[in-house]
Amino acid sequence: MRLSRRALLAAATAATSLPAASPAAAAPHRAPLRTGFERLAADGYALLDGRPVGIVTNPTGVTRDVRHVVDVMHADGRVNLVAVFGPEHGFRGTAQAGGSEGRYDDPATGLPVYDTYLKSGQPLADVFTASGVDTVVFDIQDVGARFYTYIWTLYDCMEAAALAGKRFVVLDRPNPVTGRAALGPVLHKEFATFVGRQPVAQAHGMTVAELARLFNGEFLTAPVELETVTMTGWRRSWFYDACGLPWVPPSPNMPTPDTALVYSGTCLLEGTNLSEGRGTTRPFELLGADGVDGGWAAAVNELGLPGVRFREAYFAPAFSKYQGKTVGGVQVHVHDRAVFDPVRTGIALLVTAKRVFDGFAWRSDGWIDKLTGSARVRTLIDAGADTDEVVADWQAELAAFRRTRRHYLLYE
């Protein structure tokens, strides 16, 4: 990927009125992390300037004392909050994967809640216009994986805001699995879907504000008027438990930061006939299928993957694949997250599962290609490639993405 002319625009939006923390201010005992919302509120919401505001958010949009930002802003006379926009799973988070809450009035605030799920382009721009907002604010906790749909809600809302002539403000939150590096294959445009609109690495290693800058600088045909409210006190090397913030599940099958740690790799099992652990208390950590035995755990442990071990496991999902049926498989145990590579681990699980499980099959809808961003992973595994060969295949495109990514990072 090249640095486009829009990078100049992104550079201009990097330095907002609320700049990022310096390295000296990042030590936890000197300057506790403050989210974008906390900084916006501390500044008296001056950036919103009394304009009619709508916010794209979900249950993760909370303060550190777990009040929802919508409730806080609605009760503050300095904010003219007139609408809420709900993504997949809904504003209050009542819907399962592939669902949303529809259009309703929020019982707690009386605010109109508009559904953005699976809306994009002019239809979504029309929603923003009908809501009467001047400024669209985004505040959702991401988990660091390209196929987690909230970042594409961000992208679609930015594009729609540009079409509707609305200003767009992103309130930043930590990447819970660190912002150290981008990992995995980069999406090929012909495989673009709602689990990947643009050429981004499978584990992007960015915050939502950084992604917004990337989208505006590289991908949007008409850039939006963008403001980013950065965090202070965040370090790229931090996992979520170093941030001092409460964890609210961003979706029903993302119950803990441990889930997010493995998700960018083990979600690939979703593209097969194996269970990815939905319907268990350990989604994306428990993986298996009817007919799998201890041979899978033994095979993947033999690879000596850094930072992770695999336990033979048996479980009965309460819903989703193999609902109510006891299946065999593995539980993923990360013992050294500093060296753990979730994407390589996900590939190793696919390679070994195909080798030891006679019943292994890809989903017939091509979902694995949508998750990995091309047909390359599937075709290489089908051809008998090992983990190293599959991982080697995407290194050139990953290096190009990393070069572009550097221009949009906001933190040391």
N, C-alpha and C positions, 0 to 999 in steps of 0.2 A: 504493500500500500504506500501511496505517496502522501506527502503533506500537501494538501490542497490550498488553494487561495483562501478558503474559508478558515484555515488555521489562523490567519491574521485577525479575522473577526473573533475567533475563540480566544485569542490572546488578549483582545481588548476587553472581553467579558470576564477574564480570569480575575482581574483586580476589581472587585466590587467594593462597596463602601464597608464591607465586613470581611477583611482579608484573612488568609489562613495563618495558623500559628507558626511562630519561628521555632527552630529546633530547641532553643533554650527554654521555651515555654511549655514543651511537650512532656516534661517529667511529671508523672502522676501526682507526686507529693507537692509540686509547686503550682500546677495549673490543671485541675481536674478537667476532663473532657467536657466540652459544652457542644451540644448539637446545634445544627443550623436553626432549629426552632427556638432553642434557648437563647441564642444570640439575637434572633429577630425580636423576641419578646423583650429582652433586656434593653434593646434599643428603642423600645416604645412603639414597635411596628412601623417605624418611620419609612421603611422601604415600601410599605403598602400604601402610604400616603392617603388613607381614608377612602380609597377607591373601592368600588364593588368587587369583592374577592370571592372566588370559588376555589376549593381545595380538593385535590386528588389525594385520597388517603384511605387507610384501612385500620384495623385494630393496632397496628404497630406505631401509629402516629401518637405517641404518648410522651408525657414529660417524665422525669425521673421519679416523680411520686405517683406515676401511673394514672394521671388524669389524661383524658384524650385531648389532643390539641384543638379539635373542633369545639369541645365543651369549653375549653379555656378561652379561645378566641371569641366564641359566641357571647360569653359573659363579659367581655372587655369592650367598653365603649369606644376604645380607640380603633377597633377593627370593624369594618363594614363587611362582615361575612354574610353572603347571600345564597351560597349554594355549596353542595358537596358532590363530588364525583367518585363513584365506587368502581374499583377494578374487579378482576376475577376474584371470586369468593365473597365479594361485597364489601361495603364500607364498614359494617359491623362484624363481618367475617362469618356469616352464618351458612354460606354455601360451600359445598365440596368442590373438588377439582372439576374444571369444565363448567362451572356454574357461577351465577351472580344473583344479586338480590332484586334487580329490576328497579323501576322508578317508584319512589314512595316518599313520604314526609317523615323525617326522623322524629320519633316520639320524644326524645330527650330535649331537642332544641327547636323542633318545628321547621327546621330547614328542609328545603327540597333536596332530595338525593337523586342524582341522575346516574344511570348505568352506562359505563364506558366499555364494558367487556365486549370484545369482538367488533367494536366500532372503530373506524379510522377514517382518515381523509375528510371529505366534505360532510358526510353524515355526522361525524364527531364534531367538526367545526360548527355545524348547525346546532348541536346540543349546547356548545359554549355560547353561541349567539342567543339562543332561546333562554338561557339561564340569566342573562343580563349582566354577566361579569365583565369586568375590565381586565382583571389580572387573574391568571390561573396559577395556583401554588401547588407544588408537589412535595409530599412528605410521606414516604413509605420506606420501610426497612427492607433492603435487598439482601440476598444471600450469596452473591458472587458468581452465579452460574449464568451462562448465556441463555439457557432454555428456561430460566425462571421468568415468568411472563411479566412481572412488574416493570422490568426495564423496558419492555416493548410497549407497555402502557405509557411509560414516560415518553418514549419515542413518538408513539401515535398522538399523544396529547400535545407534544411540542409541534408536530406537523400541523395538527388541527388548529392550534392556537395561532400559528403563522397564517393559515388560511383565513381565520376569523379576525385577524388583526388584534389579537390579545397579547398582552405582556405575559411572560412566563418566569416564575420564580421557583427555584429548586432549593429546598432546605436539606442540607446534607446530614447523613448518618454514616456510621462506620460500615466498612465491609467486614462482616463478622469473621471471615476466614483469612484476614490480613489483606493488605494491598501490595504485597511484595512483588509478585510476578504474575504475568499472564501465562496460562498453560493450555495445552490441548489444541485440537484442530480449529481452524478458522472457517466460518460459514462461507459457502459458495453461494453467490446471489441466486442461482437458479433453484436453490433449496430453501428460499426464504419463506417463512411461515410466522405465526404468532409466537413460536418458541425460538425465533431467530430471524429478525428482519434484515440485518445488515452484517457485513463481514467482521465479526467480533470473535475472539478466542473463547473456547468453551468455558474456561475459568478466567475471567477478564482481569481480576486483580485491581478493580477500580471502585470508587464510590459512585453514588448516583449523580452527584454534581459533576464529577469528572466525566462520567458517561454522557451527561447532558452536553457538556462542552464538545466531546468527541462527535456526538450526533450532529450538533449544530455546525461544527467545522468541517465535517467530512461527508455527511450523508443526506442531510435535508436539502431538498431542491431550493426551497426558500427559507433561509434561516429565520428563526424566531427571535424576537426581542427578549434576550435571556439575561437573568440575574441569578447568581448562585450565592447562597449564604453558607459559607464554609463552617466547619467545626474548628474549635481551638482545642489544643491538648491531645490530638490524636496522632499516633505514630503508625506508619505503614506496617510495622512488624507485629502489631497487636492483634491477638485473637479477641473475641468478643468479651471474654471474662476479664480482660484487662481494662475494659472501658468504663466500668462502674455504672452501667446502665441496666435497667430491667430488660429481660428478654420476653417479648410477646410473640407467640408463634405467628409468623407472617402468613401462614396458610395451615389448614388442618393437618397436613402431613409433614410439617416442619416444626416439631414440638420443642426442640432444643438446639442450642448452637452446635452440639455434637452431630445432629442431623445435617446441618449446613456444611460441616467439615467434610463429610463424605459425599454429599449430594452431587457435586459437579462431576463425579465419576460413576457412582453407583446408580444414578438415575438412568444410565444407559441400559440397565436391565429392563427398563420400561419398554424398550424396543424389541423385546424378546417374549417368549411364552413363559419365562420365569417370573415369579413374583418379586417385585422390588420392595416388598414389606409393607405396602399399603394395607391397612386393616389390622396392623399390629401396633404395639407400643413402641416399636423401634423401626419405623419406616426408613428405608434406604440403608439400614444397618443389617437387617435380616433379609436374606435373599434365598430363593429356593423354588422348587417345583416338585410335583408328584413324580417320584422315581429317582430323585437325586439322593445319594448317600454320602458317607464320609469321604469318598474319593475326591470330591470337589475341594473340600478344605485341605486335604493332603496335597493335591496338585498345585493349588495356589500358594500354599505355604512353602512349597519347594522352591518357588521363585525367589524367596528372600527379599520381597519388596520392602523398601525402607519405611520404618515407622509404623508398621501394621502387621497384625496377625489375624488368622481366621480360625474360628471355632466351628466344628460340626454342630449344626443346630436343627431343631425341628419345631414347627410352629403351625398354627391354624389361623389364617387371616379371617377377621370378622366381616370383611367386605373386600371387594375388588377381586383379583385373580385368586382362584382356589378357595373362594369363600367357604368357610366352615370345614375345610378339608386339611388334615395334617400333612404337611409337606416337609421334605428334607432340603437342607442347604447349608448356608454358612451364616455366622454373625461376624461382622467386621469390627475388629477391636484396634483402634488407633492408640498406640502406646508412646509415640514420639511425633507429635503433630508438626514439629519444626522441620522434619525431613520427609514427612508423608506427602506423597504426590497423588491426589485423588483421581486425576484423569488417567495416569498410567495404571493405577489400581483398578479402575473401571475397565480398562482395556484387558488387563490380565484376567479379570473375572470372566469376561466374555470369551477370551481365547481358551481358558481352561474349561469353562462350562461346555463349550462346543466339543471339546476333546473327550470329556469324561461322561457326558450326559447324552445318551443315544436319542432322547426325545427333544433335544434342543432345536428350536426354530425361531426365526425372526418373525416379528409381527407382519401379517400380510399387507398392512397399509403403508409399509415403508417407513415406519416411525423412527427406526434407528438412523436412517439417513437424515431425517429432519433434526434429530437430536445432535448428531455429530456434525451436521452441516454439509455433508456430501455423501456420495456412495463409496468413498474410498475405504473407510474403516470396515464396512460390511464386506466389500469385495476382497479386501486383503485377508480378512479372517477366513472367509470362505475358501480362499486359495491356499490356506494352510500357514499363513504368516504367523510368526510368534510376536510376543508383546513388543520387543525391541524394534522389530521391523515395522510394525504398525505405527509406533510412536515416531520413528525416524521419518516416516512419510510426510508428516506435517511440519517438520522443523523449519523449512524455508518460509512457508506462509506465516508461521507463528513469529519468526524473526521480523518479518515485514510489519506485522501487526504491532509488535513490541516497539518498533521504531516510531510508528505513528502515535501509539499510545502515550509515549513520553511527553509529547507536546501538550497534552491535555491534563497532566497530573497537577494537583493543587497542593500536595503535602510532601514534606521531605521524606 
